Each structure stands twice: as C-alpha cells, then as structure tokens.
C-alpha cells in the first residue's frame, strides 16, 4: 500500500513481497536523492486490534524501551479570543462578534489591520489585543500522537523525559516527533484503520 509497497528497496530487503517492476509501480518516491528525512513505513492495522499490537511491542522490547509520542496543541486566534474574553468578563455577544472576523487561515497581522475588529476589541477591554498577541502560539494542552511510537535499544528515560498516561497505560515522550528524530530516534507509525476492521469482518 502506498510508497512502501511500491519501493524496490523494500522488495530487495524482503520487507514487502510486491515486485514493483512486475506491476509497474512508482518505486522512486520512497527513497531518492531529494529526500532528506528517514524512510517512512506506516504499519496499518485493524482499529480493533491496534492495542494488542502495541502491547505486544511493549512486551517484546520492554516498557522502558518503548514509548508513544506527545503532541502539543497550541493556542490559535479564535480560541484565544474566546478564552481571554471570558477572563476579562467581556460580554458573550461581543466575543461572538469578534470570532466572526477569524477563520482558520486568519493571521494576527490581518486582525491588527482590521479597524472594525480592533475597535470592537479595544472598546471591550484595552488589554484584550495585547494579551492575544502575547499568548498566541503557546501550548494549550498535551495530547498523544495518533500513531507514532519510538522503540529504542537503550532505556528511553536515559535521554528523554517521559510521563505515564492513564488513558493508554503507556509511557509518553515529552518531546514531539520532529525533536525525537533530531535526537536520532526513528518514529514508527502504528495506525489503527477502521477500513481494515470492516474488511476483516467481511472476510470473517
């Protein structure tokens, strides 16, 4: 499936059994001179069995050698406008009218140059925009990467701060995937796909 299944390198290493030449697949996408990042092969598993696979990996390599990866949600313009407005006791109707100026693509400079937005915000509270600008992009909360895990030959907690999540009962690295890759770890994606679960039930 995808670039890994079409890779001549995977075929030669016996990672996949699909001969890209025989089926005319585009195998150069997976590993080429223009790609600077590590090769990426996602492991697609039925959604109902993903937890079993993760438990197997942890049992095989040891809980100190396996961890999931943290992801950090940052504060964006719209949610910040709402949260700051509540803290400053700005009327609900004013907050809602301010939010109408903001879409997913809106940037802070666009809002700064919008006279109607700035007037409404300053009338509500002169501190409003300054707080918005200062808090923009800071971390709102920590979540867990949808599929990413790290497997290490040495104890991960020797070099990476971890926390234990009660929701998944597994160690979570307190760094994001890009930071872990800079440290030399290889991120592996173990993805639970609903489609595979449906196919399995159909074949059963």
DASULMO-V199632 format. One record per residue. N is the residue number from 1. RES is the residue in one letter. OMEGA is omega as a letter, one per 40 degrees, with the letter a starting at -180 (none if undefined). D_CENTER is the distance of its C-alpha to the mean C-alpha in whole Angstrom. Layout:
N/RES/OMEGA/D_CENTER, N/RES/OMEGA/D_CENTER
//
This chain:
1/X/i/21, 2/X/a/20, 3/X/i/20, 4/X/i/21, 5/X/i/24, 6/X/a/25, 7/X/i/25, 8/X/i/29, 9/X/i/27, 10/X/a/26, 11/X/a/29, 12/X/i/31, 13/X/i/29, 14/X/i/30, 15/X/i/26, 16/X/a/26, 17/X/a/30, 18/X/i/30, 19/X/a/32, 20/X/a/30, 21/X/a/34, 22/X/a/36, 23/X/i/33, 24/X/a/33, 25/X/i/29, 26/X/a/27, 27/X/a/26, 28/X/a/26, 29/X/a/23, 30/X/a/21, 31/X/a/23, 32/X/a/25, 33/X/a/26, 34/X/a/24, 35/X/a/21, 36/X/a/20, 37/X/i/17, 38/X/i/17, 39/X/a/18, 40/X/i/15, 41/X/i/16, 42/X/i/14, 43/X/a/16, 44/X/a/17, 45/X/i/18, 46/X/a/20, 47/X/a/18, 48/X/a/21, 49/X/a/21, 50/X/a/17, 51/X/i/18, 52/X/i/22, 53/X/i/20, 54/X/i/18, 55/X/i/21, 56/X/a/23, 57/X/a/21, 58/X/i/21, 59/X/a/25, 60/X/a/25, 61/X/i/24, 62/X/a/24, 63/X/i/22, 64/X/a/22, 65/X/a/21, 66/X/i/18, 67/X/i/15, 68/X/a/11, 69/X/i/9, 70/X/i/8, 71/X/a/5, 72/X/i/8, 73/X/a/9, 74/X/a/12, 75/X/a/15, 76/X/a/16, 77/X/a/20, 78/X/a/20, 79/X/i/19, 80/X/i/21, 81/X/i/24, 82/X/a/24, 83/X/a/24, 84/X/i/26, 85/X/i/28, 86/X/a/29, 87/X/a/29, 88/X/a/32, 89/X/i/33, 90/X/a/33, 91/X/a/35, 92/X/a/32, 93/X/i/34, 94/X/i/33, 95/X/a/29, 96/X/i/29, 97/X/i/31, 98/X/a/29, 99/X/a/26, 100/X/i/27, 101/X/a/27, 102/X/i/24, 103/X/i/21, 104/X/a/18, 105/X/a/19, 106/X/i/22, 107/X/a/22, 108/X/i/23, 109/X/i/26, 110/X/i/27, 111/X/a/27, 112/X/a/30, 113/X/i/32, 114/X/a/32, 115/X/a/35, 116/X/i/35, 117/X/a/32, 118/X/i/33, 119/X/a/36, 120/X/a/35, 121/X/i/33, 122/X/i/35, 123/X/a/38, 124/X/i/36, 125/X/a/35, 126/X/a/36, 127/X/a/33, 128/X/a/30, 129/X/i/29, 130/X/i/29, 131/X/i/27, 132/X/a/24, 133/X/a/24, 134/X/a/24, 135/X/a/21, 136/X/i/19, 137/X/i/16, 138/X/a/16, 139/X/i/14, 140/X/i/14, 141/X/a/13, 142/X/i/11, 143/X/i/8, 144/X/i/7, 145/X/a/5, 146/X/a/6, 147/X/a/8, 148/X/i/8, 149/X/i/12, 150/X/i/14, 151/X/a/18, 152/X/i/20, 153/X/i/24, 154/X/i/25, 155/X/a/24, 156/X/a/20, 157/X/i/21, 158/X/a/24, 159/X/a/21, 160/X/i/18, 161/X/a/18, 162/X/i/17, 163/X/a/17, 164/X/i/18, 165/X/i/16, 166/X/a/19, 167/X/i/17, 168/X/i/16, 169/X/a/19, 170/X/i/17, 171/X/i/17, 172/X/i/13, 173/X/i/13, 174/X/i/13, 175/X/i/12, 176/X/a/8, 177/X/a/8, 178/X/i/10, 179/X/i/13, 180/X/i/13, 181/X/i/14, 182/X/i/16, 183/X/i/18, 184/X/i/19, 185/X/i/16, 186/X/i/15, 187/X/i/12, 188/X/i/13, 189/X/i/11, 190/X/a/13, 191/X/i/12, 192/X/a/15, 193/X/i/16, 194/X/a/19, 195/X/i/21, 196/X/i/22, 197/X/i/23, 198/X/i/25, 199/X/i/26, 200/X/i/27, 201/X/i/29, 202/X/i/31, 203/X/i/32, 204/X/none/33
//
